[in-house]
């Protein structure tokens, strides 16, 4: 019974996450020979401002690639 956790930024649409889960499930079924109903996929979302590589926040490094409209009080 495979249990997969995927960590991605929270900006992805539900449609994209659905496609991702289906592709991962299919890969496990075809590779491991398991049944689809035995595959569990969990998506762990994070904010891009909480992702730092080399001391630089992902939201700063790639601000041109992501539309991050955050309203702060």
C-alpha positions in Angstrom: 0.0 0.0 0.0 2.1 2.9 -1.3 1.8 6.3 0.5 3.3 9.2 -1.4 3.7 12.8 -0.1 4.3 15.5 -2.7 5.5 18.9 -1.5 4.5 21.8 -3.9 3.8 25.5 -3.7 0.2 26.4 -2.9 -0.3 28.3 -6.1 -1.2 25.2 -8.2 -4.8 24.8 -9.4 -7.0 22.0 -8.3 -7.0 20.8 -12.0 -3.2 20.5 -12.0 -3.1 18.8 -8.7 -5.8 16.3 -9.9 -3.6 15.5 -13.0 -0.5 15.2 -10.8 -2.2 12.7 -8.4 -3.6 10.6 -11.4 -0.1 10.5 -13.0 1.6 9.5 -9.8 -1.1 6.8 -9.1 -0.7 5.5 -12.7 3.1 5.4 -12.3 2.9 3.4 -9.1 0.3 1.0 -10.5 2.3 0.4 -13.7 5.7 0.1 -11.9 4.8 -1.7 -8.7 1.8 -3.7 -10.0 -0.4 -2.4 -7.1 -4.1 -1.6 -7.4 -5.1 2.0 -7.8 -7.3 1.9 -4.8 -4.3 1.0 -2.7 -2.3 4.1 -3.6 -2.5 7.1 -1.3 -1.2 10.5 -2.5 -0.9 13.4 -0.1 -0.1 16.9 -1.3 1.7 19.1 1.3 1.4 22.7 0.2 3.8 25.5 1.2 4.0 29.2 0.7 6.8 30.2 -1.7 7.9 32.8 0.9 8.8 29.8 3.2 11.0 28.2 0.6 14.7 29.3 0.7 17.5 28.1 -1.5 21.0 29.4 -1.0 19.8 32.0 1.4 17.4 33.5 -1.1 13.6 33.2 -0.8 12.0 31.5 -3.8 9.4 34.2 -4.0 12.2 36.8 -4.5 14.3 34.7 -6.8 11.5 33.8 -9.2 9.1 36.7 -8.7 8.8 37.1 -12.5 7.6 33.5 -12.9 4.8 33.5 -10.3 1.9 35.8 -9.7 2.0 36.2 -5.9 -0.7 38.7 -5.0 -0.6 38.7 -1.2 -2.7 41.2 0.8 -1.0 42.0 4.1 -2.8 43.9 6.8 
